[in-house]
Amino acid sequence: MPSQKRKASEHVCECFEAHETKGECENHNFYEDREGSVAKHRAITAQVILYSKTVEVLVGKEQKETFVVHKDLLTLHSGYFSNLLGNKGPGEDMKITVFKNPSFLADFVSWIYIGEFLKVPNDALEGEAAVDDLWELGRFFKAPSFQNFCMDDCRTYCKRSETDPKSIWPFVNGIKLMYSITPKGPPPS
């Protein structure tokens, strides 16, 4: 039987999973990397919360929702909370008021604990948040890792919309806003 020649347009899979296109290879690597980083995030969280005290975070403008969160997780992931809580001693009041949408903080708290956004809309907390709003919350909280997670989530959605005609491309104005207000260079410390 004569040997079959490879077509010039065929992709040579670099991850050794026999993907037919470069896009399939890139998607596979992206999801594999994300799963690994979520597992690492959860392992760090499990170690941090062992001896950490909790803080009550009151969120909202008129009717406040209360979130009870481990202080060390908040200060680990957010420069805002690190500045606010860093000087509080063991006997001081551990209540903070944040004038943001409660559903945004619910997604942020979910991310600091499990490395993922909430999976369901939460009507009790004024509905689900758009990723550009969450990215802005990350900027307010000085949480660059959370902002990166938001951008990764956006990229995942965009990649999915390339193959799923029902998915609508996301909020172009939101993406432009993210890039226009992000300063160049490394985040401030």
FENURPE-V190180 format. One record per backbone hydrogen bond with DSSP energy under -1.0 kcal/mol. CO is the residue of the C=O (numbers start at 1). NH is the residue of the N-H. Records with the same first field share a line. If there is no record, write none. Layout:
CO->NH / NH
//
This chain:
7->10
21->25
22->26
23->27
24->28
25->29
26->30
27->31
28->32
29->33
30->34
31->35
32->36
33->37
34->38
35->39
36->40
37->41
38->42
39->43
40->44
41->45
42->46
43->47
44->48
45->49
53->71
55->69
56->96
57->67
58->98
59->65
65->59
67->57
69->55
70->74
71->75
72->76
73->77
74->78
78->82
79->83
80->84
81->85
82->86
85->88
89->92
94->56
96->58
98->60 / 100
101->105
102->106
103->107
104->108
105->109
106->110
107->111
108->112
109->113
110->114
111->115
122->125 / 127
123->126
130->134
131->135
132->136
133->137
134->138
135->139
136->140
137->141
138->143
141->80
142->79
143->147
144->148
145->149
146->150
147->151
148->152
149->153
150->154
151->155
152->156
153->157
154->158
155->159
156->160
157->161
160->164
164->167
171->175
172->176
173->177
174->178
175->179
176->180
177->181
//
